[in-house]
Amino acid sequence: MLDNLRNFGRSWVAKVFLGVLIIAVAGFGIPSVFLDLNANTVARVGDQNISVRDFDRVYRSQVNQFAAQTGMTPSAQQAVSFGIPNSAIARLANDASIEILARDLGLGASDAKLAELVREDPNFAGALGLFDASEFVSMLRQSGYTETEYLNLQRSAASREQIGSILTGASVPQVALDIARSYDGDQRTIEYIELNPVLFSVSDEPSEEELQQFFTENQGRFRTVETRVVSLLPLTVDALAQGVEVTEEEIAAEYERIAPQFVVPERRTISQLVLPDAEAAQPFIDGAESGASFASVVSEAGLQTEVASLGTLAESQITDANLAQAAFGLEQNGYVVLEGSNGYRVIWVSAIEEGGQQPLDAVRDEVAQSVAARKAQDMLFDVYDEIEEARAAFQPISEVAERYGLEIYDLDLTSDGAQLADISTLPEGSTQPIVDAVFNASPDARVTPAISLGSNRTVFFELSEVQAARDQTLDEVRDEVVAAWQELQTDMEMTRTAEDIVAAIDSGSDVFTVAAEQGQIPQSSAPFTRNSAGAAIDPDLAQAAFQGGEGYANYVSTQDGDVVVFQVTDVTPAAADAPSQVAEALEVDFPDLIFANFVEGLRSDVGIRINEEALNRVIGLE
């Protein structure tokens, strides 16, 4: 039977059959080891493979860099959302695309050149500054490279550098620099009229038909947002301390315990007068010796406006040792002349606040708060347990809250959490966690989970009603709709007036004549650039003025709600040698920009395929 099979295999019928089978396999796309990416390949760029090891090395490096910059090590899902895996693949794909071009052009580095590069690398130098083979091996081991891998990486890098050198020295075309300087430095001068909404305010009531039509067309403006009716009970040390009773004996004992906290240093109100030379300083030296007041000497010298206040300071707050010693050696209203490397200065002490131990009466409230906070901290866990027991038994928590002087807040909470701003006992940054918990809670749940805010801070809540977002009726918001309609009519009246003024200017009239006809006051600007530098005008107005040349007229709505009609009266081109940040940035970035686009074109030509399974496995999504 085997002989018959062998004979059949040699026949032309068998060969035709096998040929049809091969074509069928290829045509139906059955995977093969020649076409598919294997498990050790993350992507293929042209005929170059990006291995799992190479990708992992670059990916981990970028994750570590992200963690160093943000202080947070991202999870796999976060890394994907931040685009870190895609960035690593793009970097490796760019390198592969350049290497393919270098290979096609016959570029590369000889073994002798590679050896020279390695010997000159300062990372592999020994104590004498010369290449050290043991240091070379040690550094490669720490970096996770074999010698062959490292040399291959250097060979590839050398090839890429040769491709990159093609664009070295690429310069920006002069016309582009001229455009950049023009954009940055051109100036406009305008005459303009500001139309204020107050002067065009419409107070007429709309008819019922007009109001209904406006309401229908703007229904989205009068839609409610989802609101959740909740009762919030913050349980924090601050909240619990407000209901704690403190006795006079406890206050006195606490004051004795923390008395050093209430020792205040002496503070002095110090002023300084800088003088240029010894001649200018002599009247102050003589005045201090004779007992003349600082104010009288300053007045005689005509230097009243030169006296600078340094503030009311403790000695420890003054970094200048000479100044501190001089100021705290004076009596009140005393002054002294100090000589320094930059000339002379007069130091004057106008007031002295005595330091020392503050009496109990002066700090009673602060001490009482300290006692209450300490007692509240001791009670916190017991109160927490009582609240949880009440909730577990489906009992109202109001009884526990009342017993400990805790306040329950009944709120109509919206997703922006604005209603939480008035609750002083909530810690900073707690708005979003509370909103998330309340809006994620099921209205059917009998017990809602407590909201932990960290550091023994908890918020309990009971959800009593969910008011879904809905379209309001006209009767519910009639006053708001009328006000919105009147505001629209005001804007339309301002716009019509502005259009009439622009039409008059375009017909040959000038801004001042038209302004007089409209009862408006015209103004002229100083020259300004696109960013409105040089004139105190609205940025939107500055941008609009650059939409045309001399004589160009138009109007623009400003951020303040005004409408400004303007005409360009003068155009001043930028000087050919004028400094321009845009031009400077263009010259610096141009070679990199050209090279980046060049590499992007290379990568597009050679194509890229990504092995999603291998990629997800490396970054930890599987």
C-alpha positions as CSV (number, residue, x, y, z in Angstrom):
1,M,0.0,0.0,0.0
2,L,2.9,2.3,0.8
3,D,4.4,1.6,-2.6
4,N,1.1,2.6,-4.2
5,L,1.1,5.9,-2.3
6,R,4.7,6.6,-3.3
7,N,3.9,5.9,-7.0
8,F,0.7,8.1,-6.7
9,G,2.8,10.9,-5.2
10,R,5.1,10.9,-8.3
11,S,2.2,11.2,-10.7
12,W,1.1,14.5,-12.3
13,V,-2.4,14.1,-10.8
14,A,-0.9,14.2,-7.2
15,K,1.2,17.2,-8.1
16,V,-1.8,19.1,-9.4
17,F,-3.7,18.2,-6.3
18,L,-1.0,19.5,-4.0
19,G,-0.7,22.7,-5.9
20,V,-4.4,23.3,-5.6
21,L,-4.2,22.6,-1.8
22,I,-1.3,25.1,-1.4
23,I,-3.2,27.8,-3.3
24,A,-6.3,27.1,-1.2
25,V,-4.4,27.5,2.0
26,A,-2.9,30.8,0.9
27,G,-6.1,32.1,-0.4
28,F,-8.2,31.4,2.7
29,G,-5.6,33.0,5.0
30,I,-4.8,30.1,7.2
31,P,-2.0,31.4,9.5
32,S,1.6,30.4,8.8
33,V,4.9,30.9,10.5
34,F,6.0,32.9,7.4
35,L,3.2,35.5,7.5
36,D,2.2,36.0,11.1
37,L,3.9,37.8,13.9
38,N,5.2,35.3,16.5
39,A,4.9,35.6,20.3
40,N,8.3,37.3,20.6
41,T,7.5,40.1,18.2
42,V,5.5,43.1,19.2
43,A,5.5,44.8,15.8
44,R,7.0,44.5,12.3
45,V,8.1,47.6,10.4
46,G,8.7,46.7,6.8
47,D,10.9,43.6,7.2
48,Q,12.3,44.7,10.6
49,N,10.9,43.1,13.8
50,I,10.5,44.9,17.0
51,S,11.1,42.2,19.6
52,V,9.3,41.9,23.0
53,R,12.6,42.5,24.7
54,D,13.4,45.7,22.8
55,F,9.8,47.0,23.4
56,D,9.8,46.1,27.1
57,R,13.1,48.0,27.6
58,V,11.9,51.2,26.0
59,Y,8.4,50.9,27.5
60,R,9.8,50.4,31.1
61,S,12.1,53.4,30.6
62,Q,9.2,55.7,29.6
63,V,7.1,54.4,32.5
64,N,9.9,55.2,34.9
65,Q,10.4,58.6,33.3
66,F,6.6,59.3,33.7
67,A,6.7,58.2,37.4
68,A,9.7,60.5,38.0
69,Q,7.9,63.5,36.5
70,T,4.5,62.9,38.1
71,G,5.3,61.0,41.3
72,M,2.9,58.3,40.2
73,T,3.6,54.9,38.7
74,P,0.8,54.3,36.2
75,S,-1.1,51.0,36.0
76,A,-1.4,49.2,32.7
77,Q,-4.7,50.8,31.9
78,Q,-3.4,54.3,32.9
79,A,-0.3,53.8,30.8
80,V,-2.5,53.1,27.8
81,S,-4.7,56.1,28.5
82,F,-1.6,58.3,28.7
83,G,-0.3,56.8,25.4
84,I,2.9,55.4,26.8
85,P,2.8,52.0,24.9
86,N,2.0,53.9,21.6
87,S,4.9,56.3,22.2
88,A,7.3,53.4,22.8
89,I,6.2,51.6,19.6
90,A,6.4,54.9,17.6
91,R,10.0,55.5,18.8
92,L,11.1,52.0,17.9
93,A,9.2,52.1,14.6
94,N,10.9,55.4,13.7
95,D,14.3,53.9,14.4
96,A,13.5,50.8,12.3
97,S,12.3,52.9,9.4
98,I,15.5,54.9,9.4
99,E,17.6,51.7,9.6
100,I,15.8,50.3,6.6
101,L,16.7,53.4,4.6
102,A,20.3,53.3,5.8
103,R,20.5,49.6,4.7
104,D,19.1,50.4,1.3
105,L,21.6,53.2,0.9
106,G,24.5,51.0,2.1
107,L,25.2,53.1,5.1
108,G,26.6,51.8,8.4
109,A,29.6,51.6,10.6
110,S,32.6,49.3,10.3
111,D,33.8,47.1,13.2
112,A,36.8,49.4,13.6
113,K,34.6,52.5,13.9
114,L,32.4,50.7,16.4
115,A,35.4,49.8,18.5
116,E,36.5,53.4,18.4
117,L,33.1,54.6,19.6
118,V,33.1,52.2,22.5
119,R,36.7,53.1,23.5
120,E,35.7,56.8,23.5
121,D,32.5,56.4,25.5
122,P,33.2,58.0,28.9
123,N,30.7,55.6,30.6
124,F,33.3,52.8,30.2
125,A,36.3,54.8,31.4
126,G,38.3,53.6,34.4
127,A,40.0,55.6,37.1
128,L,42.6,56.9,34.7
129,G,40.0,58.1,32.2
130,L,40.8,55.4,29.7
131,F,38.7,52.6,28.4
132,D,38.3,49.8,30.9
133,A,37.1,46.4,29.6
134,S,35.9,45.3,33.1
135,E,33.9,48.5,33.5
136,F,32.4,47.9,30.0
137,V,31.3,44.4,30.9
138,S,29.9,45.6,34.3
139,M,27.9,48.5,32.7
140,L,26.4,46.2,30.1
141,R,25.4,43.6,32.8
142,Q,23.7,46.3,34.9
143,S,21.8,47.6,31.8
144,G,20.7,44.1,30.8
145,Y,22.6,44.0,27.5
146,T,24.9,41.4,26.0
147,E,28.0,42.6,24.2
148,T,26.5,41.6,20.9
149,E,23.2,43.4,21.6
150,Y,25.1,46.6,22.6
151,L,27.3,46.6,19.5
152,N,24.2,46.0,17.3
153,L,22.5,48.9,19.0
154,Q,25.5,51.1,18.4
155,R,25.7,50.0,14.8
156,S,22.1,50.9,14.3
157,A,22.6,54.3,16.1
158,A,25.5,55.1,13.8
159,S,23.3,54.4,10.7
160,R,20.6,56.6,12.0
161,E,23.0,59.4,12.7
162,Q,24.2,59.3,9.1
163,I,20.6,59.6,7.9
164,G,20.0,62.4,10.4
165,S,23.1,64.3,9.1
166,I,21.4,64.6,5.7
167,L,19.2,67.4,7.2
168,T,21.9,69.0,9.4
169,G,22.1,72.7,8.8
170,A,18.7,72.9,7.1
171,S,17.6,76.5,7.2
172,V,14.2,78.2,7.2
173,P,13.4,79.9,3.9
174,Q,13.7,83.6,4.1
175,V,10.0,84.1,3.1
176,A,8.9,82.0,6.1
177,L,11.0,84.1,8.4
178,D,9.6,87.3,6.9
179,I,6.1,86.0,7.5
180,A,6.9,85.1,11.1
181,R,8.4,88.5,11.8
182,S,5.4,90.1,10.1
183,Y,3.0,88.1,12.3
184,D,4.9,89.0,15.4
185,G,5.8,92.6,14.8
186,D,3.2,94.2,12.4
187,Q,1.3,97.0,14.1
188,R,-2.2,98.4,13.6
189,T,-3.8,101.7,14.8
190,I,-7.6,101.9,14.9
191,E,-10.4,104.3,15.6
192,Y,-13.3,102.6,17.4
193,I,-16.7,103.0,19.0
194,E,-17.7,100.9,22.1
195,L,-21.4,100.0,22.1
196,N,-22.5,99.3,25.7
197,P,-25.4,96.9,26.3
198,V,-26.9,99.4,28.9
199,L,-27.5,101.9,26.1
200,F,-29.4,99.3,24.0
201,S,-31.2,97.5,26.7
202,V,-34.6,96.2,25.7
203,S,-37.2,96.2,28.4
204,D,-40.4,95.5,26.4
205,E,-42.3,92.4,27.2
206,P,-42.5,89.8,24.3
207,S,-45.9,88.7,23.1
208,E,-47.0,85.2,24.2
209,E,-46.4,83.9,20.7
210,E,-42.8,85.3,20.6
211,L,-42.1,84.0,24.1
212,Q,-43.4,80.5,23.2
213,Q,-41.3,80.4,20.0
214,F,-38.2,81.6,21.8
215,F,-38.7,79.1,24.6
216,T,-39.2,76.2,22.1
217,E,-36.1,77.1,20.1
218,N,-34.0,77.4,23.3
219,Q,-35.5,74.5,25.4
220,G,-32.0,73.2,26.2
221,R,-31.2,76.4,28.2
222,F,-34.1,75.7,30.5
223,R,-33.5,72.1,31.3
224,T,-32.9,70.9,34.9
225,V,-29.9,68.8,35.8
226,E,-30.2,65.6,37.8
227,T,-30.6,66.3,41.5
228,R,-30.2,64.0,44.4
229,V,-31.9,64.8,47.7
230,V,-29.6,63.6,50.4
231,S,-28.9,63.9,54.1
232,L,-25.2,64.2,54.8
233,L,-23.5,63.5,58.2
234,P,-19.8,64.4,58.2
235,L,-17.9,62.6,60.9
236,T,-14.6,64.3,61.4
237,V,-12.6,65.5,64.4
238,D,-13.6,69.1,63.6
239,A,-17.3,68.2,63.3
240,L,-17.3,66.1,66.5
241,A,-15.3,68.8,68.4
242,Q,-18.1,71.3,67.8
243,G,-20.4,69.4,70.2
244,V,-17.8,68.5,72.9
245,E,-18.2,70.3,76.2
246,V,-15.0,71.6,77.8
247,T,-14.7,72.6,81.4
248,E,-12.6,75.5,82.8
249,E,-10.4,72.9,84.6
250,E,-9.6,71.2,81.4
251,I,-8.8,74.5,79.7
252,A,-6.4,75.4,82.5
253,A,-4.7,72.1,82.4
254,E,-4.3,72.2,78.6
255,Y,-2.9,75.7,78.8
256,E,-0.2,74.5,81.3
257,R,0.6,71.6,79.0
258,I,1.0,73.6,75.8
259,A,2.1,76.9,77.3
260,P,5.3,77.1,75.2
261,Q,3.2,77.3,72.1
262,F,1.9,80.7,73.3
263,V,5.3,82.4,73.7
264,V,5.5,85.2,71.1
265,P,8.7,86.9,70.1
266,E,9.2,90.6,70.3
267,R,8.4,92.3,66.9
268,R,9.5,95.7,65.6
269,T,8.2,97.9,62.8
270,I,11.4,98.7,60.8
271,S,12.0,101.3,58.0
272,Q,15.1,101.8,55.9
273,L,16.5,104.8,54.1
274,V,19.4,104.2,51.6
275,L,21.9,107.0,51.2
276,P,24.6,107.3,48.6
277,D,27.6,108.5,50.5
278,A,29.0,109.7,53.9
279,E,28.0,113.3,53.2
280,A,24.4,112.4,52.9
281,A,24.6,110.2,56.0
282,Q,26.2,112.8,58.3
283,P,22.9,114.7,59.1
284,F,21.4,111.5,60.4
285,I,24.5,110.7,62.5
286,D,24.4,114.1,64.0
287,G,20.6,113.9,64.5
288,A,20.9,110.6,66.3
289,E,23.6,112.0,68.7
290,S,21.6,115.2,69.4
291,G,18.3,113.5,69.9
292,A,16.6,114.9,66.8
293,S,13.6,112.8,65.6
294,F,14.0,110.7,62.5
295,A,11.0,112.5,60.9
296,S,12.6,115.9,61.3
297,V,16.0,114.9,59.9
298,V,14.3,113.2,56.9
299,S,12.1,116.3,56.3
300,E,15.1,118.7,56.4
301,A,16.9,116.4,53.9
302,G,13.8,116.3,51.7
303,L,13.9,112.5,51.6
304,Q,10.4,111.6,52.8
305,T,9.5,109.6,49.7
306,E,12.7,107.6,49.9
307,V,11.9,105.9,53.2
308,A,11.0,102.2,52.6
309,S,9.1,100.1,55.2
310,L,10.5,96.6,55.8
311,G,7.5,95.5,57.8
312,T,6.8,94.4,61.4
313,L,9.3,91.6,62.0
314,A,10.7,89.3,64.7
315,E,14.5,89.2,65.0
316,S,14.5,85.6,63.6
317,Q,12.7,86.8,60.4
318,I,15.6,89.1,59.4
319,T,18.2,87.4,57.3
320,D,20.6,90.4,57.4
321,A,22.5,90.0,60.7
322,N,23.8,93.6,60.9
323,L,20.3,94.9,60.3
324,A,18.8,92.6,62.9
325,Q,21.4,93.5,65.6
326,A,21.0,97.2,64.9
327,A,17.1,97.3,64.8
328,F,16.7,95.2,68.0
329,G,19.3,97.4,69.8
330,L,17.2,100.5,69.3
331,E,14.5,102.0,71.5
332,Q,11.1,103.0,69.9
333,N,11.5,105.8,67.4
334,G,15.3,105.4,67.5
335,Y,17.4,105.2,64.4
336,V,21.0,104.4,63.5
337,V,23.3,104.8,60.4
338,L,24.9,101.6,59.1
339,E,27.8,101.6,56.6
340,G,28.0,98.8,54.0
341,S,29.8,97.9,50.8
342,N,27.1,99.7,48.7
343,G,26.9,102.9,50.8
344,Y,25.0,104.0,53.8
345,R,21.5,103.2,55.2
346,V,19.5,104.5,58.1
347,I,17.5,102.0,60.1
348,W,14.5,103.4,62.0
349,V,12.3,101.5,64.5
350,S,8.9,103.2,64.7
351,A,7.0,100.7,66.9
352,I,7.8,97.8,69.3
353,E,5.4,94.9,70.0
354,E,6.5,93.3,73.3
355,G,7.0,89.6,73.3
356,G,6.6,87.0,76.0
357,Q,4.1,84.5,77.4
358,Q,0.5,85.2,76.3
359,P,-1.9,84.9,79.2
360,L,-4.7,82.3,79.3
361,D,-7.4,84.9,78.7
362,A,-5.8,85.9,75.4
363,V,-5.7,82.4,74.0
364,R,-8.7,80.8,75.8
365,D,-10.6,80.0,72.6
366,E,-7.6,78.4,71.0
367,V,-6.9,76.3,74.1
368,A,-10.6,75.2,74.3
369,Q,-10.5,74.1,70.7
370,S,-7.4,72.1,71.4
371,V,-9.1,70.3,74.3
372,A,-12.2,69.7,72.3
373,A,-10.2,68.3,69.3
374,R,-8.3,65.9,71.6
375,K,-11.5,64.6,73.3
376,A,-13.2,64.3,69.8
377,Q,-10.3,62.2,68.6
378,D,-10.7,59.8,71.5
379,M,-14.5,59.6,70.8
380,L,-14.3,59.2,67.1
381,F,-14.2,55.4,66.7
382,D,-17.0,54.9,69.2
383,V,-19.3,57.4,67.5
384,Y,-18.4,55.7,64.2
385,D,-19.5,52.3,65.5
386,E,-22.7,53.7,66.9
387,I,-23.7,55.3,63.6
388,E,-22.9,52.0,61.8
389,E,-25.0,50.0,64.3
390,A,-27.9,52.4,63.8
391,R,-27.6,52.1,60.0
392,A,-27.4,48.3,60.2
393,A,-30.6,48.2,62.3
394,F,-32.2,50.5,59.7
395,Q,-32.6,53.2,62.4
396,P,-32.3,56.9,61.7
397,I,-28.8,58.3,62.4
398,S,-30.3,61.6,63.5
399,E,-30.5,60.3,67.1
400,V,-26.8,59.5,67.2
401,A,-26.0,62.8,65.6
402,E,-28.1,64.8,68.1
403,R,-26.5,62.9,71.0
404,Y,-23.0,64.0,70.0
405,G,-23.9,67.5,68.6
406,L,-23.2,66.5,65.0
407,E,-25.0,68.4,62.3
408,I,-26.9,66.7,59.5
409,Y,-27.1,68.6,56.2
410,D,-30.2,68.2,54.0
411,L,-29.2,69.0,50.4
412,D,-30.4,69.0,46.8
413,L,-27.1,67.9,45.4
414,T,-26.1,68.3,41.8
415,S,-23.2,66.8,40.0
416,D,-21.0,69.9,40.3
417,G,-21.2,69.6,44.1
418,A,-21.7,73.4,44.6
419,Q,-24.0,72.8,47.5
420,L,-21.1,71.3,49.6
421,A,-19.2,74.5,49.7
422,D,-21.1,75.8,52.7
423,I,-20.2,72.7,54.9
424,S,-17.2,73.9,56.9
425,T,-16.4,70.6,58.5
426,L,-15.7,68.8,55.2
427,P,-12.0,68.5,54.5
428,E,-10.5,70.2,51.4
429,G,-10.7,68.1,48.2
430,S,-13.7,66.1,49.4
431,T,-16.3,67.4,47.0
432,Q,-15.6,65.0,44.1
433,P,-15.5,61.8,46.2
434,I,-18.8,62.7,47.9
435,V,-20.5,63.6,44.6
436,D,-19.2,60.4,43.0
437,A,-20.5,58.2,45.9
438,V,-23.9,59.9,46.0
439,F,-24.5,59.7,42.2
440,N,-23.3,56.1,42.0
441,A,-25.6,55.0,44.8
442,S,-28.7,53.1,43.9
443,P,-31.9,54.8,45.0
444,D,-33.3,51.4,46.0
445,A,-30.5,50.6,48.4
446,R,-31.6,50.6,52.1
447,V,-28.1,51.3,53.3
448,T,-25.7,53.4,51.3
449,P,-21.9,52.9,51.8
450,A,-20.1,55.3,54.0
451,I,-17.7,57.7,52.2
452,S,-14.1,57.4,53.5
453,L,-12.1,60.6,53.0
454,G,-9.0,59.2,54.7
455,S,-7.3,60.1,58.1
456,N,-10.4,59.1,60.2
457,R,-12.7,61.3,58.1
458,T,-16.0,59.8,57.0
459,V,-19.2,61.1,55.5
460,F,-22.5,59.1,55.9
461,F,-25.4,59.8,53.7
462,E,-29.0,58.8,53.1
463,L,-30.4,59.1,49.6
464,S,-34.1,60.0,49.8
465,E,-35.0,61.0,46.2
466,V,-33.6,61.2,42.7
467,Q,-34.9,64.0,40.6
468,A,-34.1,63.2,37.0
469,A,-33.0,65.9,34.5
470,R,-36.0,67.2,32.6
471,D,-37.3,69.9,30.4
472,Q,-39.0,72.6,32.4
473,T,-42.3,74.1,31.3
474,L,-42.7,77.7,30.3
475,D,-44.7,78.5,33.4
476,E,-42.0,77.3,35.7
477,V,-39.3,79.5,34.2
478,R,-41.3,82.3,32.6
479,D,-39.3,85.1,34.3
480,E,-36.0,83.6,33.2
481,V,-37.2,83.1,29.6
482,V,-38.4,86.7,29.4
483,A,-35.0,88.0,30.7
484,A,-33.2,85.8,28.1
485,W,-35.5,87.0,25.3
486,Q,-34.8,90.7,26.3
487,E,-31.0,90.0,26.4
488,L,-31.2,88.5,22.9
489,Q,-33.1,91.5,21.6
490,T,-30.5,93.8,23.2
491,D,-27.7,91.9,21.5
492,M,-29.5,92.0,18.2
493,E,-30.1,95.7,18.5
494,M,-26.4,96.2,19.2
495,T,-25.5,94.0,16.2
496,R,-27.8,95.9,13.9
497,T,-26.3,99.2,15.0
498,A,-22.8,97.9,14.5
499,E,-23.6,96.7,11.0
500,D,-25.1,100.1,10.1
501,I,-22.0,101.9,11.3
502,V,-19.7,99.5,9.4
503,A,-21.8,100.1,6.2
504,A,-21.6,103.8,6.7
505,I,-17.8,103.6,7.0
506,D,-17.5,101.4,4.0
507,S,-19.6,104.0,2.1
508,G,-16.9,106.7,2.7
509,S,-17.8,108.1,6.1
510,D,-15.4,108.2,9.0
511,V,-15.7,106.9,12.5
512,F,-15.9,110.2,14.2
513,T,-18.7,111.4,11.9
514,V,-20.7,108.2,12.3
515,A,-20.2,108.2,16.1
516,A,-21.6,111.7,16.3
517,E,-24.7,110.7,14.4
518,Q,-25.2,107.7,16.7
519,G,-24.6,109.7,19.9
520,Q,-21.5,107.7,20.6
521,I,-18.0,108.7,21.7
522,P,-15.2,107.6,19.3
523,Q,-11.7,106.7,20.5
524,S,-8.3,106.2,18.9
525,S,-5.8,103.5,19.9
526,A,-2.1,103.5,20.2
527,P,-0.3,101.2,17.8
528,F,-0.6,97.6,18.8
529,T,0.5,94.1,17.7
530,R,-1.6,90.9,17.3
531,N,-1.4,90.1,21.0
532,S,-2.7,93.7,21.7
533,A,0.7,94.7,23.2
534,G,1.1,98.5,23.2
535,A,-2.6,99.4,23.6
536,A,-5.1,98.7,26.3
537,I,-7.7,97.0,24.1
538,D,-9.5,93.7,24.1
539,P,-7.5,90.8,22.6
540,D,-10.4,89.8,20.4
541,L,-10.5,93.3,19.0
542,A,-6.8,93.2,18.3
543,Q,-7.1,89.9,16.4
544,A,-10.1,91.3,14.4
545,A,-8.1,94.4,13.4
546,F,-5.5,92.2,11.7
547,Q,-8.1,90.7,9.4
548,G,-7.6,93.5,6.9
549,G,-5.4,96.4,5.9
550,E,-5.7,100.2,6.2
551,G,-9.3,101.3,5.9
552,Y,-10.7,97.9,6.9
553,A,-13.8,98.3,9.1
554,N,-15.7,95.7,11.1
555,Y,-17.2,95.0,14.5
556,V,-16.4,92.4,17.2
557,S,-18.1,91.2,20.4
558,T,-15.7,91.5,23.4
559,Q,-15.4,89.3,26.4
560,D,-17.1,92.0,28.5
561,G,-20.3,91.8,26.4
562,D,-19.7,95.0,24.5
563,V,-19.7,95.3,20.7
564,V,-16.9,97.4,19.3
565,V,-16.9,98.9,15.8
566,F,-13.5,99.8,14.5
567,Q,-11.7,101.0,11.4
568,V,-7.9,100.4,10.8
569,T,-6.4,103.8,10.2
570,D,-2.7,102.9,10.0
571,V,-0.6,99.8,9.2
572,T,3.0,99.7,10.4
573,P,5.0,96.7,9.0
574,A,7.6,95.0,11.2
575,A,11.2,96.1,10.6
576,A,13.3,93.6,8.8
577,D,15.6,93.2,11.8
578,A,12.9,93.3,14.4
579,P,13.2,90.6,17.1
580,S,10.6,87.9,16.7
581,Q,9.9,85.0,19.1
582,V,8.0,83.1,16.4
583,A,10.9,83.5,13.9
584,E,13.5,82.4,16.5
585,A,11.4,79.4,17.5
586,L,11.0,78.5,13.8
587,E,14.8,78.6,13.2
588,V,15.5,76.5,16.3
589,D,12.9,73.9,15.6
590,F,13.0,73.7,11.8
591,P,15.6,70.9,11.4
592,D,13.8,68.8,13.9
593,L,10.5,69.5,12.3
594,I,11.8,68.5,8.8
595,F,13.4,65.4,10.2
596,A,10.3,64.3,12.1
597,N,8.2,64.7,8.9
598,F,10.8,62.8,6.9
599,V,10.8,59.9,9.4
600,E,7.0,59.9,9.4
601,G,7.0,59.5,5.6
602,L,9.5,56.7,5.8
603,R,7.4,54.8,8.4
604,S,4.3,55.3,6.2
605,D,6.1,53.9,3.2
606,V,7.4,50.7,4.9
607,G,4.2,50.1,6.9
608,I,3.8,48.7,10.4
609,R,1.9,45.7,11.8
610,I,1.3,45.4,15.6
611,N,0.9,42.1,17.5
612,E,-1.8,43.2,19.9
613,E,-1.6,40.0,21.9
614,A,2.1,40.3,22.5
615,L,1.8,44.0,23.2
616,N,-0.9,43.5,25.9
617,R,1.1,40.7,27.5
618,V,4.1,42.9,27.9
619,I,2.3,45.9,29.4
620,G,0.2,43.7,31.7
621,L,-3.3,43.9,30.2
622,E,-3.7,40.2,30.1
